[in-house]
Amino acid sequence: MSEAVWIRSGHSDPQGGPCAEWAPGRVPGDGLVPVRDSQDVGREPLMFSTPAWAAFVGEVKRGAG
């Protein structure tokens, strides 16, 4: 995961507080999206299937809870 390019959530604390980061395209075709805590980058990221991650992002965009 050291070569992964991490993207920080647009809803993150601009002062550097805790936030979620994800790494799109980590391994093309593996079907997994890694997600990590920006405050604990050395910890193994959580891995979500692409459909599960897309559903989560869709719900967040719709304002679901």
DAUR-V691338 format. One record per helix or strand. SS is the DSSP state (H for helix, E for strand). FROM is the first residue (numbers start at 0). TO is the last residue. Records with the same first field share a line. If there is no record, write none. Layout:
SS: FROM-TO, FROM-TO
This chain:
E: 6-7, 19-22, 31-36, 45-48
H: 49-61
